[in-house]
Structures are given as structure tokens and as C-alpha cells.
Amino acid sequence: MTQVDIYRIGVHNALGTPDEGVEIARGLNIGLMPTAERRARAWTGTARMWHALGNGQEAFAALRLVEQEAAQEVRRPALRALTSNLFYSPASVQGLREFAVRTGAVPA
């Protein structure tokens, strides 16, 4: 069921209704997923959801969890773009600069 819920969050992101994914995300127990790659994918969808909702703090928290599960994932172009977008947004997020440089989203 967790896999279905992760898919549902992605669908809401794609449809432009990320707010409908918040309750789904809050009910997930991502730590019980069987592989690091699946957990990273779940955190990726959650990061995208929070970013779409304008919550940079939560989006960054999810990105750090992606890195914790599967460090190579945050270096993929789509997540580097998301990190860069967070970095250049008007909101200040503590620790984001170091993360963005480390993952190649912004120059050092």
C-alpha cells in the first residue's frame, strides 16, 4: 500500500494538486520500505510536493533524507534543479547552500 501512496503523491504533483498529497505523505512510514532506492524515491516525491507548496524547509528536509538513503539520487539533474530552485528562492533555508554545493546544484 505504501508504494501506491507514493504513486498517489506523484500523481497529485503532476496534476498540480500537491496539497492533496500532504495527508498521504503524513501517513507514510517510509522507513519500512524494503530498499534504499524506494525510500529515496518516496522522499523525492515528498520533496517535490513540499516545493510545489512553497515550503522550502520541508522540501529541504526531504532532500536531505533522499541523500541519506541514496546519495547518488540528489546528484541527478531533476533533483539538482529542485535544489537550485530552492537555493535561489527568496526564502532562506539553513544548510541549503552547503547541500547545494555538495550535490552540484550550484557552483562553489
C-alpha positions in Angstrom: 0.0 0.0 0.0 2.9 2.4 0.7 4.0 2.1 -2.9 0.5 3.1 -4.1 0.5 6.1 -1.7 3.9 7.2 -3.1 2.5 6.9 -6.6 -0.6 9.0 -5.5 1.7 11.8 -4.2 3.4 11.8 -7.6 0.1 12.0 -9.4 -1.0 14.9 -7.3 2.3 16.6 -8.0 1.8 16.1 -11.7 -1.8 17.2 -11.7 -0.9 20.4 -9.9 -2.7 19.5 -6.7 0.2 18.8 -4.3 -1.9 19.9 -1.3 -3.9 16.7 -1.7 -0.8 14.7 -1.2 0.0 16.2 2.3 -2.2 13.9 4.3 -1.0 10.9 2.2 2.7 11.9 2.9 2.0 12.3 6.6 0.5 8.8 6.8 3.5 7.1 5.2 6.0 5.1 7.1 8.9 5.3 4.6 11.3 3.7 6.9 9.6 0.4 6.4 10.2 0.3 2.7 12.4 -2.6 1.7 15.2 -0.8 -0.3 17.1 2.5 0.0 16.2 3.3 -3.6 12.5 3.0 -2.9 12.9 5.1 0.3 14.8 7.7 -1.7 12.1 7.8 -4.4 9.5 8.3 -1.7 11.4 11.2 -0.2 11.9 12.6 -3.7 8.1 12.7 -4.3 7.7 14.3 -0.9 10.3 16.9 -1.6 8.6 17.8 -4.8 5.3 18.1 -3.1 6.6 20.5 -0.4 8.5 22.5 -3.0 5.3 22.9 -5.1 3.5 24.1 -1.9 6.2 26.7 -1.3 7.5 25.1 1.9 11.3 25.2 1.4 12.1 24.0 4.9 10.1 20.7 4.4 11.4 20.3 0.8 15.0 20.6 2.0 14.4 18.2 4.9 13.1 15.6 2.4 16.1 16.2 0.1 18.4 15.5 3.0 16.6 12.2 3.6 17.0 11.4 -0.1 20.7 11.9 0.3 20.8 9.8 3.4 19.1 6.9 1.7 20.9 7.0 -1.7 23.4 9.9 -2.1 23.7 9.5 -5.8 20.0 10.4 -6.3 20.4 14.0 -5.2 23.0 14.4 -8.0 20.5 13.6 -10.7 19.6 16.5 -12.9 16.0 16.8 -11.7 16.9 16.9 -8.0 19.8 19.3 -8.7 17.3 21.6 -10.5 14.9 21.3 -7.5 17.8 22.1 -5.1 18.9 25.1 -7.3 15.4 26.4 -7.4 15.2 26.2 -3.6 18.6 27.9 -3.3 17.7 30.8 -5.5 14.2 31.3 -4.0 13.7 34.3 -1.7 13.3 32.1 1.4 16.4 31.4 3.4 16.9 27.7 4.4 19.7 27.0 6.8 22.2 24.4 5.5 20.9 24.6 1.9 24.0 26.3 0.5 26.3 23.6 1.7 23.9 20.9 0.4 23.6 22.7 -3.0 27.3 22.9 -3.5 27.9 19.4 -2.3 25.4 18.0 -4.7 26.5 20.1 -7.7 23.3 22.2 -7.8 25.2 25.5 -7.6 28.9 26.4 -8.1 31.1 26.5 -5.0 
